[in-house]
Amino acid sequence: MSVDKDERQRHLPAGRKAQLAAYVADTGQVTVSELAERFGVSIDTVRRDLDQLSADGVLVRTYGGAVSLSTVFRTDRAVDQRLTLQEQEKEKIAVLAAALVQDSSTIMINGGTTTLAVARNLGQHRDLTVATNNLLVPGALPPTAIRDIYLFGGAVRTLTLATIGPVSFRASGGAELDISCDLALIGVGAVAADAGYTTSNLAEAAMMQEMIARAGRVAILADSSKFGRRLFAQVSELGSADYLITDTAPPADLRDALAANDVKVITPAASPRQRGTRSAV
């Protein structure tokens, strides 16, 4: 009985990698275990194939798998689409981020659906001052929690419903006022050991940088699907944050890089008493 050509190729390294690349391109996002089962090879073999394909620029390696280039280029989705993605993970992150907020403090919140979830989880807080470029945040904040809300001006990105402009306010005479906050809650599009925190839009990256610079403490919010990826514009290096709040522990290389930069990782499994101060992972 003859063996199907595709079946023979599957067990040849070059043929397997070509089929693997095609499968990722068609599927969009895959896991290592899914690929190992589909192609009948070990997980280590799949990891080596993915690493090589990533180095060749064929796909983007992620924590536990890979995504196609077309999926990466579609990361800047409309806010109504992003509201339905990773909902459970975002909610877990939001609860942890809200626990960092202290009553009577001033916080800055950037655009994004994860930070929007944080705003909805501030109902137990009181006397907060919130400054944001996220047009959805003012309506999501529990009225009992808020003393003042400020919205940064500038152009509006209808795709994300966030403003783009300077992180500043001016007095009636035109002079720029010096502002700062106790805590900046910054949602990012990707986190990687070598690239730091990145996002897809240059102007939004500039706003995030300025929020970070004006904050006494900084918490980066990113679910685990964003690990090991790099987007167009760097927000900052890893060490600019005090905390990375996520839904699961990062892979070893990212975990080690965060520890080296004194960034505390907060996940749902972390003990509450570990969340109060900055420390290594």
C-alpha positions, 0 to 999 in steps of 0.5 A: 500500500502506498503512503500518501505524499503529505503523510511522508512529508509530515515526518520529514523536518523540512516538509513538516515545518512547511506544513506546520507554518501553513497550519499556523497561518490558517488557524491564526493561533495554536498551542505547542501541544496541539501541534505535537498531536496533529503532526505526531511529533514530540513537544520538544520537536514542535518547540524547535520548529516554532523557534526556527520559523519565528527566527525566519520571520514566518510566524510569531512565537508566543508563550506555549505556542505561536500566532500567525503574522496576520493575527499579529497585524490585526492586534489593533482591533476595535474596542467592541471586539476586544471586550469579548476576548480573554474576558475571564483573564481580564476580570482576574487581572482587574480584581488584583489591580483594584487591590493595589489602589488605596483610598484617597489616592490619585490614579492614572488609567490608560485606554484598553479593555483590561483597564476598563475592567479595573474601573468597574472593580473599584466599588469598594474604594472611596475618595479616588481621583482618576485621570484617564485617556479612556473614554469608557472609564468615566462611565464605568467608575462607581460613583461612590468611589470617586472624588474627581475624574479628569479626561486627557484631551487630544484627538480621539481614536475611534478604534479604541475609544481613547484620546491621544495627546499630552498627559497634561492640563493647563490653567486658565492662563495657559500655563501647564500644570504639574501633575502626578499620581500615586499609581498608574495602571497601564494595559499593554499589548505585549510583554517580552524579556528583550522588548519590554512593554510594547503596543501597536500605536505610536501615539498611545505608547507616548501617552503610556510613557508619560503616565509612567513617568508621572507615577509613584508606582506603576502596574502593567496589566497584561494577560498571558496571551501577550507574553513573548510578543513584540508590537510596533512601539515600545512603551518602556523597558521592563524595569519601569514598572513596579508590578506586572499583573497577569492571569498566570505565571510568565515563562521562565525567560520573562520571569527571570528578566522581570526578577532581574529588574525588580518587577513583582509579578502578581497572579491570582495564585499569589498570596495577598500578603505578597501584594503589598510591596515591591520585590523580585518575582 
